[in-house]
Each structure stands twice: as C-alpha cells, then as structure tokens.
Amino acid sequence: MNVGQLVVKKLVSLPVSSSMREVAKVMKENDVSSVILTNEKGEIVAIVTERDITRAVADGLDYSTPAGRIGNGPVISVERDLPLLEALELMGEKKIRHLLVKDKDQPIGVVSLREVANTISLMNFADSY
C-alpha cells in the first residue's frame, strides 16, 4: 500500500497571510488536521497543524496572528506511490506528523502520522489472520 491510497480529503490551503483564526475555522469546516499555506505566487511555503494552533493559543498569541508566523516550512512532500513504511520512516527521521502527497509534482492531499500508523497496524493485524 502507498501514501496516495490514504488521500481521501481534498487539499486545503490558504494564503500565508491568513489569520490563525481563519486557519482554525477552515480546519473545522473541512474536518482536517492541517492547512497548507501558499504565497502570492501560489507556491506552498508552510503547513499549519492542529498542534501549531494549540501551541499558539497556549503561548497567548492573538487569534489575528498571521498563520505564516505559526506554520512550519518547508513542507516535506512525497510522491503518491511511496510505500507506507517508507513514509513512516521519513516522518520519524524528519520528526514531522504530516506529509504533503503529490502526483507528478501536483499536490493532491496531506496524510498524517496517525493515518499512516493506523493503516500499517491494520495491515499487520489482517496479515496475522
């Protein structure tokens, strides 16, 4: 199985100048745990995750804080045919919880560490029977 098979939700992105509140609202509306941030040219420059929002709130940042201030970049991306175990290894090596998945350099979605690990776990469980 590969990471592309885990992409089930559309890629959600906002301009890097969007506020932290806007990012949180879009996450809620789209039921996603991350939002990709883009610059004026439409290039991907960062990713904001639920964890980033939580840290910012805990640090007392105002909700109007630009998302680019709390986002992380550069965004690590992989091609859709990357095997799940390799994705898991990459996430551990880079100490990240989200990967941008591309199809021939076109972004198609984001997969989380939880999704990758749960899928591998289920595959191992199914193989044991």
Stockholm file with secondary structure:
# STOCKHOLM 1.0

chainA/1-129         MNVGQLVVKKLVSLPVSSSMREVAKVMKENDVSSVILTNEKGEIVAIVTERDITRAVADGLDYSTPAGRIGNGPVISVERDLPLLEALELMGEKKIRHLLVKDKDQPIGVVSLREVANTISLMNFADSY
#=GR chainA/1-129 SS CBGGGGCCSCCCEEETTSBHHHHHHHHHHHTCSEEEEECTTSCEEEEEEHHHHHHHHHTTCCTTSBHHHHCBCSCCEEETTCBHHHHHHHHHHHTCSEEEEEETTEEEEEEEHHHHHHHHHHHHHHHTC
#=GC SS_cons         CBGGGGCCSCCCEEETTSBHHHHHHHHHHHTCSEEEEECTTSCEEEEEEHHHHHHHHHTTCCTTSBHHHHCBCSCCEEETTCBHHHHHHHHHHHTCSEEEEEETTEEEEEEEHHHHHHHHHHHHHHHTC
//
